[in-house]
Structures are given as C-alpha cells and as structure tokens.
C-alpha cells in the first residue's frame, strides 16, 4: 500500500509539473507576442479612427451652429453689381470676386488663391484635373484645371473650367453666389423661380440634383438636400470659351420673305407651332427667333448650301432646345442665316412652352391627341415609352412629320417633335 501510494504521488507531481510548464509556455508566448500585434494594428487604424472622430465633431458643431445661429444667415450672401443675371453666363462669385468660366488660373492666383497639395505635374493636351481643393486665405473651394493647348503645360498655366463648393467647404467661411443670388442654404423654390425647370433632374433619398446644361462640359449643377430642401452644393462647369453674339438684328434677304402665321389654327399639316407664346411656321428663320429673345449657341457655325446642320442648340431663358438648321441659300452661310426645320419639346432637354394646332400641349392626354391628329402612320413601343408618328407629304416638295411619345407608366407626354423640311422656300 505504501509503495502504491508513493508511486501515485510521484505521478501526480510529474503531471502537475507538466501542466505548469505548458501553462508557462502558453502565457509566456502570449505576453511576448500579443503586444507587438496589438501595436501594429493600432498603427494602421488609429489615424483613421481619429479622422472619423474629428469629422463627426465637425458635423455636430456645424449642425448646431446652423440651427441656432446661421440657419437664417446663409441665404443673405448677395451678388455684387458685376455678377450677371444670366445663369448661362457661367459666372460665379467667390468671396466677393466674380469669375467667368473658363478663366486662367493665373487670374485666380492674382487674387490670392492657392493650389492645394494634390495639384502637381504637367497637363497633356485636352486633359483636366479632378476637382480638387484650392485655398483663398483660410477659405476653401474645389476647382478643376484643364489644358486646351496642343502642348504639355504646368498646371499653373491651365484654365479653370469647374468650380465646386459644398457644405463641407462652408465651415471654412467660403462665400459662393450664382447669378440671381442663389447660394448654399438657398431654398429649392428659389432655384426653380429664378432658373426655371432644369434640363435634367436626378435624385436619391438624400439629395436631388438640378442640372442646367448647354452642352458637353457646359453645365450648372445645384444639389438640394432632401432633409432641408435647401441648396447643399453648387458646381459650375464650362471648358468652352464663350462666344459673344455678333447678331445685329438684321434679316437676310431670304429671311425677309418669311411671313409668320396670324394664329395657331386647327391644321397640323402646315408646320405651325407656338413657342413661348409666339406663333411660327416651319421653316423658321433663325434670325426671327433671335429677335424674339432666343439665343443661338453657335452663331458662326457655317452650313454649306442646301445642307442641314444637326444638333444645333438654341435656348430661351434657361431652356435649351436641340434643333436642325437648314441653309436654303445657294452659298455657304452662318447658322444665324439658316432656318429651323425641327422643334422639339422633351422632358430631358427643352421644357419650354409649346402648342400645336387644335390645342395640343405637353399636358394633353393620349386620347385628346388622337382625337385631333387621327390615326398615326407609325407606332412604336418600348418598356418605357409609347410613340406615335404622323407623316404629311405634299407633291414630293416637303417632308413633314409630328412625333409624340408618352411615358408608358404614367401616360404623360414625354416629347413632342415637329419637322417641316421644304425642298425649297415658297418665296
């Protein structure tokens, strides 16, 4: 019994020793290795955590200031006397100075603006930077600089074709004003009242954007917060040199032969259409439209004799219409001496006032339009739109069509297009 008892005690002692050694190894390794891994992880994520904390603090402070002190003051930023009333002047006022895009970066530099750290290196031909931070004292905005030359140039020698300011920049004290006085914090209703319906509207649950566009890289985007229904961001882009109008109001010999109709009437086979309250008959002399307040974006565009220039842009107020302009002369002429052979209302482009004989407007229903125009000569349908076309041909001397499409889901008019292309003018 004594021997077995002693043997058992020895086994217990050996077992205890083994357990102690294993425990020591486990905890010893943990005490040596774990701090190194922990410090390495901290080095990776700590700066990010600190930045997020700073950002959260900035947001909370900004919201408190807006609610208590500044909510009523933001829209009080007023335009200077030098700022145009025309949105498509592509002018913007920053800290009291008026800039007309595009402008040389050197001009901004002469007013005390400085490039942020992300601007470096050269720009190749037809290249531009991303919209990045620039500074005016302690205030900041975002600009994109481009190169319209055929050579590589330093960024400092480029032109500014985009200016963007949002609520994140507001805490720096920046002031931005658009023509008419729209600024950060302005109510959305003010935007529509001043500029009319946008060329395009896009939105999410958080924001919606009003986009007023003339052409490629020529637009003004105004972002609206869904929570406050106020302007949250302003972006002005124009990398195209503005052309001053050379039109003097004089009509060409061909244009002087045009006689506008006295009324809209009921006959839709004559190319008669009412635009912004004025009745016209296609083809319409471009110069007649200019004398009635329309603006042709490219007056100097040359059109060969008997040819048609497509994709031309003509606008009334802030609404831009894409049209086709035909030259009925026997020699090449500038677009300002041509004739519109198409007009189009489209909810994604020109959303001005239009009416066709019989009282057809964008507010008309499909049934009302069918009752006026009768059976269409062609019908097309897609998942989104249902379109109808009415063709008119007289003695092979002209091509006329009326196309109207409807939004399939809502049943509302999506577009109204009228074309009247005479082989030759009747005068």
Secondary structure, 3 states (H helix, E strand, C coil): CHHHHHHHHHHHHHHHHHHHHHHHHHHHHHHHHHHHHHHHHHHHHHHHHHHHHHHHHHHHHHHHHHHHHHCCCHHHCCCCCCCCCCHHHCEEEECCEEEECCEEHHHHHHCCEEECCCCCCEECCCCECCCEEEEECCEEEEEEEECCCCCCEEHHHCEEEEEEEEHHHHCCCCCEEECCCCCCCCEHHHHHHHHCCCCEEEECCCEEEEEEEEECCEEEEEEEECCCCEEEEEEEEECCCCCCCCCCCCCCHHHHCCCCCCCCCCCCCCCEEEECCEEEECCEEHHHHHHCCCEECCCCCEECCCCEEEEEEEEECCEEEEEEEECCCCCCEEHHHCEECEEEEECCCCCCCEEECCCECCCCCHHHHHHHHCCCCEEEECCCEEEEEEEECCCCCEEEEEEEEEECCCCCEEEEEEEEEECCCCC
